[in-house]
């Protein structure tokens, strides 16, 4: 029984580590602000209309 609990705890720790790694391994300064987007992104959407 103790071995099953240890294995479940290990799986939970690995899951938490994977989620933490994917959340905080992005850009160093966070996401880009809306006003910092280049003008080419808005031109592409205007071309579709």
PDB file of N, H, CA, C and O in Angstrom:
ATOM      1  N   UNK A   1       0.826  -1.201   0.000  1.00  0.00           N
ATOM      2  CA  UNK A   1       0.000   0.000   0.000  1.00  0.00           C
ATOM      3  C   UNK A   1       0.865   1.258   0.000  1.00  0.00           C
ATOM      4  O   UNK A   1       0.572   2.223  -0.707  1.00  0.00           O
ATOM      5  N   UNK A   2       1.917   1.240   0.786  1.00  0.00           N
ATOM      6  H   UNK A   2       2.155   0.456   1.360  1.00  0.00           H
ATOM      7  CA  UNK A   2       2.812   2.396   0.851  1.00  0.00           C
ATOM      8  C   UNK A   2       3.496   2.620  -0.495  1.00  0.00           C
ATOM      9  O   UNK A   2       3.751   3.759  -0.888  1.00  0.00           O
ATOM     10  N   UNK A   3       3.791   1.528  -1.198  1.00  0.00           N
ATOM     11  H   UNK A   3       3.585   0.603  -0.879  1.00  0.00           H
ATOM     12  CA  UNK A   3       4.433   1.651  -2.512  1.00  0.00           C
ATOM     13  C   UNK A   3       3.481   2.320  -3.517  1.00  0.00           C
ATOM     14  O   UNK A   3       3.922   3.124  -4.338  1.00  0.00           O
ATOM     15  N   UNK A   4       2.195   1.999  -3.457  1.00  0.00           N
ATOM     16  H   UNK A   4       1.837   1.346  -2.790  1.00  0.00           H
ATOM     17  CA  UNK A   4       1.219   2.623  -4.335  1.00  0.00           C
ATOM     18  C   UNK A   4       1.094   4.124  -4.043  1.00  0.00           C
ATOM     19  O   UNK A   4       1.007   4.932  -4.968  1.00  0.00           O
ATOM     20  N   UNK A   5       1.087   4.488  -2.781  1.00  0.00           N
ATOM     21  H   UNK A   5       1.158   3.832  -2.030  1.00  0.00           H
ATOM     22  CA  UNK A   5       1.018   5.903  -2.418  1.00  0.00           C
ATOM     23  C   UNK A   5       2.270   6.653  -2.859  1.00  0.00           C
ATOM     24  O   UNK A   5       2.181   7.791  -3.321  1.00  0.00           O
ATOM     25  N   UNK A   6       3.420   6.033  -2.723  1.00  0.00           N
ATOM     26  H   UNK A   6       3.493   5.108  -2.348  1.00  0.00           H
ATOM     27  CA  UNK A   6       4.667   6.654  -3.172  1.00  0.00           C
ATOM     28  C   UNK A   6       4.666   6.859  -4.682  1.00  0.00           C
ATOM     29  O   UNK A   6       5.099   7.898  -5.179  1.00  0.00           O
ATOM     30  N   UNK A   7       4.173   5.853  -5.406  1.00  0.00           N
ATOM     31  H   UNK A   7       3.821   5.009  -5.002  1.00  0.00           H
ATOM     32  CA  UNK A   7       4.116   5.964  -6.858  1.00  0.00           C
ATOM     33  C   UNK A   7       3.134   7.053  -7.287  1.00  0.00           C
ATOM     34  O   UNK A   7       3.415   7.804  -8.221  1.00  0.00           O
ATOM     35  N   UNK A   8       1.994   7.144  -6.621  1.00  0.00           N
ATOM     36  H   UNK A   8       1.766   6.534  -5.862  1.00  0.00           H
ATOM     37  CA  UNK A   8       1.023   8.186  -6.930  1.00  0.00           C
ATOM     38  C   UNK A   8       1.587   9.571  -6.619  1.00  0.00           C
ATOM     39  O   UNK A   8       1.374  10.515  -7.379  1.00  0.00           O
ATOM     40  N   UNK A   9       2.298   9.691  -5.513  1.00  0.00           N
ATOM     41  H   UNK A   9       2.471   8.924  -4.895  1.00  0.00           H
ATOM     42  CA  UNK A   9       2.926  10.963  -5.166  1.00  0.00           C
ATOM     43  C   UNK A   9       3.979  11.355  -6.201  1.00  0.00           C
ATOM     44  O   UNK A   9       4.074  12.521  -6.585  1.00  0.00           O
ATOM     45  N   UNK A  10       4.756  10.396  -6.642  1.00  0.00           N
ATOM     46  H   UNK A  10       4.680   9.449  -6.330  1.00  0.00           H
ATOM     47  CA  UNK A  10       5.764  10.670  -7.670  1.00  0.00           C
ATOM     48  C   UNK A  10       5.128  11.122  -8.973  1.00  0.00           C
ATOM     49  O   UNK A  10       5.624  12.050  -9.612  1.00  0.00           O
ATOM     50  N   UNK A  11       4.032  10.477  -9.380  1.00  0.00           N
ATOM     51  H   UNK A  11       3.630   9.724  -8.860  1.00  0.00           H
ATOM     52  CA  UNK A  11       3.338  10.868 -10.605  1.00  0.00           C
ATOM     53  C   UNK A  11       2.751  12.272 -10.469  1.00  0.00           C
ATOM     54  O   UNK A  11       2.784  13.058 -11.416  1.00  0.00           O
ATOM     55  N   UNK A  12       2.224  12.578  -9.308  1.00  0.00           N
ATOM     56  H   UNK A  12       2.198  11.940  -8.539  1.00  0.00           H
ATOM     57  CA  UNK A  12       1.679  13.914  -9.074  1.00  0.00           C
ATOM     58  C   UNK A  12       2.773  14.974  -9.121  1.00  0.00           C
ATOM     59  O   UNK A  12       2.569  16.047  -9.688  1.00  0.00           O
ATOM     60  N   UNK A  13       3.911  14.691  -8.544  1.00  0.00           N
ATOM     61  H   UNK A  13       4.078  13.819  -8.083  1.00  0.00           H
ATOM     62  CA  UNK A  13       5.021  15.649  -8.575  1.00  0.00           C
ATOM     63  C   UNK A  13       5.519  15.878 -10.002  1.00  0.00           C
ATOM     64  O   UNK A  13       5.853  17.003 -10.373  1.00  0.00           O
ATOM     65  N   UNK A  14       5.568  14.816 -10.794  1.00  0.00           N
ATOM     66  H   UNK A  14       5.297  13.902 -10.492  1.00  0.00           H
ATOM     67  CA  UNK A  14       5.987  14.959 -12.189  1.00  0.00           C
ATOM     68  C   UNK A  14       4.968  15.791 -12.958  1.00  0.00           C
ATOM     69  O   UNK A  14       5.348  16.639 -13.766  1.00  0.00           O
ATOM     70  N   UNK A  15       3.678  15.560 -12.717  1.00  0.00           N
ATOM     71  H   UNK A  15       3.370  14.871 -12.061  1.00  0.00           H
ATOM     72  CA  UNK A  15       2.637  16.336 -13.385  1.00  0.00           C
ATOM     73  C   UNK A  15       2.735  17.813 -13.013  1.00  0.00           C
ATOM     74  O   UNK A  15       2.649  18.676 -13.887  1.00  0.00           O
ATOM     75  N   UNK A  16       2.911  18.108 -11.746  1.00  0.00           N
ATOM     76  H   UNK A  16       2.981  17.407 -11.037  1.00  0.00           H
ATOM     77  CA  UNK A  16       3.030  19.503 -11.295  1.00  0.00           C
ATOM     78  C   UNK A  16       4.268  20.153 -11.902  1.00  0.00           C
ATOM     79  O   UNK A  16       4.222  21.318 -12.295  1.00  0.00           O
ATOM     80  N   UNK A  17       5.352  19.428 -11.981  1.00  0.00           N
ATOM     81  H   UNK A  17       5.389  18.481 -11.661  1.00  0.00           H
ATOM     82  CA  UNK A  17       6.579  19.968 -12.574  1.00  0.00           C
ATOM     83  C   UNK A  17       6.380  20.272 -14.057  1.00  0.00           C
ATOM     84  O   UNK A  17       6.835  21.312 -14.533  1.00  0.00           O
ATOM     85  N   UNK A  18       5.710  19.389 -14.792  1.00  0.00           N
ATOM     86  H   UNK A  18       5.341  18.545 -14.405  1.00  0.00           H
ATOM     87  CA  UNK A  18       5.475  19.621 -16.220  1.00  0.00           C
ATOM     88  C   UNK A  18       4.589  20.845 -16.420  1.00  0.00           C
ATOM     89  O   UNK A  18       4.856  21.662 -17.301  1.00  0.00           O
ATOM     90  N   UNK A  19       3.542  20.980 -15.615  1.00  0.00           N
ATOM     91  H   UNK A  19       3.325  20.316 -14.899  1.00  0.00           H
ATOM     92  CA  UNK A  19       2.656  22.145 -15.736  1.00  0.00           C
ATOM     93  C   UNK A  19       3.414  23.418 -15.382  1.00  0.00           C
ATOM     94  O   UNK A  19       3.285  24.421 -16.083  1.00  0.00           O
ATOM     95  N   UNK A  20       4.192  23.398 -14.322  1.00  0.00           N
ATOM     96  H   UNK A  20       4.297  22.583 -13.753  1.00  0.00           H
ATOM     97  CA  UNK A  20       4.974  24.581 -13.931  1.00  0.00           C
ATOM     98  C   UNK A  20       5.975  24.949 -15.024  1.00  0.00           C
ATOM     99  O   UNK A  20       6.150  26.126 -15.341  1.00  0.00           O
ATOM    100  N   UNK A  21       6.624  23.949 -15.592  1.00  0.00           N
ATOM    101  H   UNK A  21       6.482  22.993 -15.335  1.00  0.00           H
ATOM    102  CA  UNK A  21       7.635  24.197 -16.623  1.00  0.00           C
ATOM    103  C   UNK A  21       6.996  24.838 -17.854  1.00  0.00           C
ATOM    104  O   UNK A  21       7.562  25.774 -18.419  1.00  0.00           O
ATOM    105  N   UNK A  22       5.839  24.357 -18.274  1.00  0.00           N
ATOM    106  H   UNK A  22       5.380  23.597 -17.815  1.00  0.00           H
ATOM    107  CA  UNK A  22       5.213  24.916 -19.470  1.00  0.00           C
ATOM    108  C   UNK A  22       4.616  26.297 -19.208  1.00  0.00           C
ATOM    109  O   UNK A  22       4.527  27.105 -20.132  1.00  0.00           O
ATOM    110  N   UNK A  23       4.211  26.584 -17.993  1.00  0.00           N
ATOM    111  H   UNK A  23       4.283  25.928 -17.242  1.00  0.00           H
ATOM    112  CA  UNK A  23       3.643  27.898 -17.706  1.00  0.00           C
ATOM    113  C   UNK A  23       4.702  28.984 -17.637  1.00  0.00           C
ATOM    114  O   UNK A  23       4.468  30.100 -18.101  1.00  0.00           O
ATOM    115  N   UNK A  24       5.848  28.685 -17.074  1.00  0.00           N
ATOM    116  H   UNK A  24       6.038  27.779 -16.697  1.00  0.00           H
ATOM    117  CA  UNK A  24       6.822  29.724 -16.773  1.00  0.00           C
ATOM    118  C   UNK A  24       8.091  29.653 -17.613  1.00  0.00           C
ATOM    119  O   UNK A  24       9.080  30.297 -17.262  1.00  0.00           O
ATOM    120  N   UNK A  25       8.103  28.903 -18.698  1.00  0.00           N
ATOM    121  H   UNK A  25       7.300  28.380 -18.983  1.00  0.00           H
ATOM    122  CA  UNK A  25       9.311  28.846 -19.511  1.00  0.00           C
ATOM    123  C   UNK A  25       9.175  29.665 -20.788  1.00  0.00           C
ATOM    124  O   UNK A  25       9.900  29.425 -21.753  1.00  0.00           O
ATOM    125  N   UNK A  26       8.262  30.623 -20.807  1.00  0.00           N
ATOM    126  H   UNK A  26       7.673  30.818 -20.023  1.00  0.00           H
ATOM    127  CA  UNK A  26       8.022  31.441 -21.989  1.00  0.00           C
ATOM    128  C   UNK A  26       8.984  32.609 -22.077  1.00  0.00           C
ATOM    129  O   UNK A  26      10.160  32.492 -21.734  1.00  0.00           O
ATOM    130  N   UNK A  27       8.475  33.720 -22.536  1.00  0.00           N
ATOM    131  H   UNK A  27       7.519  33.815 -22.815  1.00  0.00           H
ATOM    132  CA  UNK A  27       9.295  34.923 -22.668  1.00  0.00           C
ATOM    133  C   UNK A  27       9.745  35.425 -21.302  1.00  0.00           C
ATOM    134  O   UNK A  27       9.058  35.251 -20.295  1.00  0.00           O
ATOM    135  N   UNK A  28      10.907  36.048 -21.297  1.00  0.00           N
ATOM    136  H   UNK A  28      11.465  36.189 -22.115  1.00  0.00           H
ATOM    137  CA  UNK A  28      11.440  36.551 -20.028  1.00  0.00           C
ATOM    138  C   UNK A  28      10.621  37.717 -19.489  1.00  0.00           C
ATOM    139  O   UNK A  28      10.487  37.867 -18.274  1.00  0.00           O
ATOM    140  N   UNK A  29      10.074  38.541 -20.372  1.00  0.00           N
ATOM    141  H   UNK A  29      10.183  38.419 -21.359  1.00  0.00           H
ATOM    142  CA  UNK A  29       9.304  39.706 -19.938  1.00  0.00           C
ATOM    143  C   UNK A  29       7.800  39.480 -20.041  1.00  0.00           C
ATOM    144  O   UNK A  29       7.036  40.444 -20.008  1.00  0.00           O
ATOM    145  N   UNK A  30       7.366  38.259 -20.162  1.00  0.00           N
ATOM    146  H   UNK A  30       7.987  37.475 -20.189  1.00  0.00           H
ATOM    147  CA  UNK A  30       5.945  37.969 -20.245  1.00  0.00           C
ATOM    148  C   UNK A  30       5.404  38.117 -21.656  1.00  0.00           C
ATOM    149  O   UNK A  30       6.166  38.193 -22.619  1.00  0.00           O
ATOM    150  N   UNK A  31       4.104  38.155 -21.770  1.00  0.00           N
ATOM    151  H   UNK A  31       3.484  38.093 -20.987  1.00  0.00           H
ATOM    152  CA  UNK A  31       3.453  38.271 -23.063  1.00  0.00           C
ATOM    153  C   UNK A  31       3.585  39.686 -23.609  1.00  0.00           C
ATOM    154  O   UNK A  31       3.765  40.645 -22.858  1.00  0.00           O
ATOM    155  N   UNK A  32       3.492  39.797 -24.923  1.00  0.00           N
ATOM    156  H   UNK A  32       3.346  39.018 -25.533  1.00  0.00           H
ATOM    157  CA  UNK A  32       3.542  41.107 -25.557  1.00  0.00           C
ATOM    158  C   UNK A  32       2.252  41.857 -25.275  1.00  0.00           C
ATOM    159  O   UNK A  32       1.175  41.266 -25.206  1.00  0.00           O
ATOM    160  N   UNK A  33       2.377  43.163 -25.114  1.00  0.00           N
ATOM    161  H   UNK A  33       3.252  43.643 -25.170  1.00  0.00           H
ATOM    162  CA  UNK A  33       1.204  44.003 -24.912  1.00  0.00           C
ATOM    163  C   UNK A  33       0.491  44.202 -26.244  1.00  0.00           C
ATOM    164  O   UNK A  33       1.096  44.031 -27.302  1.00  0.00           O
ATOM    165  N   UNK A  34      -0.782  44.560 -26.202  1.00  0.00           N
ATOM    166  H   UNK A  34      -1.273  44.700 -25.342  1.00  0.00           H
ATOM    167  CA  UNK A  34      -1.562  44.747 -27.425  1.00  0.00           C
ATOM    168  C   UNK A  34      -1.019  45.889 -28.277  1.00  0.00           C
ATOM    169  O   UNK A  34      -1.035  45.795 -29.504  1.00  0.00           O
ATOM    170  N   UNK A  35      -0.538  46.968 -27.654  1.00  0.00           N
ATOM    171  H   UNK A  35      -0.525  47.045 -26.657  1.00  0.00           H
ATOM    172  CA  UNK A  35      -0.025  48.094 -28.422  1.00  0.00           C
ATOM    173  C   UNK A  35       1.382  47.842 -28.958  1.00  0.00           C
ATOM    174  O   UNK A  35       1.880  48.627 -29.765  1.00  0.00           O
ATOM    175  N   UNK A  36       2.028  46.764 -28.525  1.00  0.00           N
ATOM    176  H   UNK A  36       1.624  46.127 -27.869  1.00  0.00           H
ATOM    177  CA  UNK A  36       3.375  46.466 -28.987  1.00  0.00           C
ATOM    178  C   UNK A  36       3.376  45.562 -30.213  1.00  0.00           C
ATOM    179  O   UNK A  36       4.447  45.226 -30.719  1.00  0.00           O
ATOM    180  N   UNK A  37       2.201  45.156 -30.707  1.00  0.00           N
ATOM    181  H   UNK A  37       1.331  45.429 -30.296  1.00  0.00           H
ATOM    182  CA  UNK A  37       2.147  44.295 -31.878  1.00  0.00           C
ATOM    183  C   UNK A  37       2.541  45.088 -33.116  1.00  0.00           C
ATOM    184  O   UNK A  37       2.234  46.276 -33.209  1.00  0.00           O
ATOM    185  N   UNK A  38       3.207  44.458 -34.052  1.00  0.00           N
ATOM    186  H   UNK A  38       3.457  43.492 -33.976  1.00  0.00           H
ATOM    187  CA  UNK A  38       3.591  45.173 -35.277  1.00  0.00           C
ATOM    188  C   UNK A  38       2.369  45.471 -36.145  1.00  0.00           C
ATOM    189  O   UNK A  38       1.339  44.806 -36.042  1.00  0.00           O
ATOM    190  N   UNK A  39       2.506  46.485 -37.000  1.00  0.00           N
ATOM    191  H   UNK A  39       3.343  47.026 -37.084  1.00  0.00           H
ATOM    192  CA  UNK A  39       1.398  46.885 -37.863  1.00  0.00           C
ATOM    193  C   UNK A  39       1.099  45.837 -38.922  1.00  0.00           C
ATOM    194  O   UNK A  39      -0.009  45.813 -39.459  1.00  0.00           O
ATOM    195  N   UNK A  40       2.052  44.974 -39.238  1.00  0.00           N
ATOM    196  H   UNK A  40       2.952  44.994 -38.802  1.00  0.00           H
ATOM    197  CA  UNK A  40       1.837  43.965 -40.271  1.00  0.00           C
ATOM    198  C   UNK A  40       0.752  42.974 -39.857  1.00  0.00           C
ATOM    199  O   UNK A  40       0.091  42.395 -40.718  1.00  0.00           O
ATOM    200  N   UNK A  41       0.557  42.771 -38.560  1.00  0.00           N
ATOM    201  H   UNK A  41       1.094  43.242 -37.860  1.00  0.00           H
ATOM    202  CA  UNK A  41      -0.488  41.848 -38.100  1.00  0.00           C
ATOM    203  C   UNK A  41      -1.864  42.419 -38.398  1.00  0.00           C
ATOM    204  O   UNK A  41      -2.777  41.666 -38.736  1.00  0.00           O
ATOM    205  N   UNK A  42      -2.035  43.728 -38.281  1.00  0.00           N
ATOM    206  H   UNK A  42      -1.293  44.339 -38.006  1.00  0.00           H
ATOM    207  CA  UNK A  42      -3.343  44.329 -38.563  1.00  0.00           C
ATOM    208  C   UNK A  42      -3.567  44.430 -40.067  1.00  0.00           C
ATOM    209  O   UNK A  42      -4.709  44.338 -40.518  1.00  0.00           O
ATOM    210  N   UNK A  43      -2.522  44.615 -40.849  1.00  0.00           N
ATOM    211  H   UNK A  43      -1.594  44.689 -40.483  1.00  0.00           H
ATOM    212  CA  UNK A  43      -2.665  44.699 -42.304  1.00  0.00           C
ATOM    213  C   UNK A  43      -3.133  43.372 -42.885  1.00  0.00           C
ATOM    214  O   UNK A  43      -3.912  43.355 -43.838  1.00  0.00           O
ATOM    215  N   UNK A  44      -2.671  42.268 -42.325  1.00  0.00           N
ATOM    216  H   UNK A  44      -2.038  42.282 -41.550  1.00  0.00           H
ATOM    217  CA  UNK A  44      -3.068  40.952 -42.831  1.00  0.00           C
ATOM    218  C   UNK A  44      -4.547  40.712 -42.626  1.00  0.00           C
ATOM    219  O   UNK A  44      -5.202  40.137 -43.495  1.00  0.00           O
ATOM    220  N   UNK A  45      -5.093  41.141 -41.490  1.00  0.00           N
ATOM    221  H   UNK A  45      -4.560  41.608 -40.784  1.00  0.00           H
ATOM    222  CA  UNK A  45      -6.517  40.942 -41.253  1.00  0.00           C
ATOM    223  C   UNK A  45      -7.356  41.872 -42.105  1.00  0.00           C
ATOM    224  O   UNK A  45      -8.485  41.521 -42.448  1.00  0.00           O
ATOM    225  N   UNK A  46      -6.846  43.056 -42.465  1.00  0.00           N
ATOM    226  H   UNK A  46      -5.928  43.340 -42.186  1.00  0.00           H
ATOM    227  CA  UNK A  46      -7.568  43.975 -43.331  1.00  0.00           C
ATOM    228  C   UNK A  46      -7.631  43.435 -44.751  1.00  0.00           C
ATOM    229  O   UNK A  46      -8.605  43.686 -45.461  1.00  0.00           O
ATOM    230  N   UNK A  47      -6.613  42.698 -45.179  1.00  0.00           N
ATOM    231  H   UNK A  47      -5.822  42.494 -44.602  1.00  0.00           H
ATOM    232  CA  UNK A  47      -6.597  42.132 -46.506  1.00  0.00           C
ATOM    233  C   UNK A  47      -7.661  41.067 -46.681  1.00  0.00           C
ATOM    234  O   UNK A  47      -8.166  40.871 -47.787  1.00  0.00           O
ATOM    235  N   UNK A  48      -8.010  40.375 -45.602  1.00  0.00           N
ATOM    236  H   UNK A  48      -7.601  40.534 -44.704  1.00  0.00           H
ATOM    237  CA  UNK A  48      -9.014  39.323 -45.690  1.00  0.00           C
ATOM    238  C   UNK A  48     -10.412  39.876 -45.866  1.00  0.00           C
ATOM    239  O   UNK A  48     -11.279  39.185 -46.402  1.00  0.00           O
ATOM    240  N   UNK A  49     -10.659  41.104 -45.431  1.00  0.00           N
ATOM    241  H   UNK A  49      -9.955  41.666 -44.995  1.00  0.00           H
ATOM    242  CA  UNK A  49     -11.986  41.704 -45.540  1.00  0.00           C
ATOM    243  C   UNK A  49     -12.141  42.272 -46.889  1.00  0.00           C
ATOM    244  O   UNK A  49     -13.190  42.831 -47.207  1.00  0.00           O
TER     245      UNK A  49
END
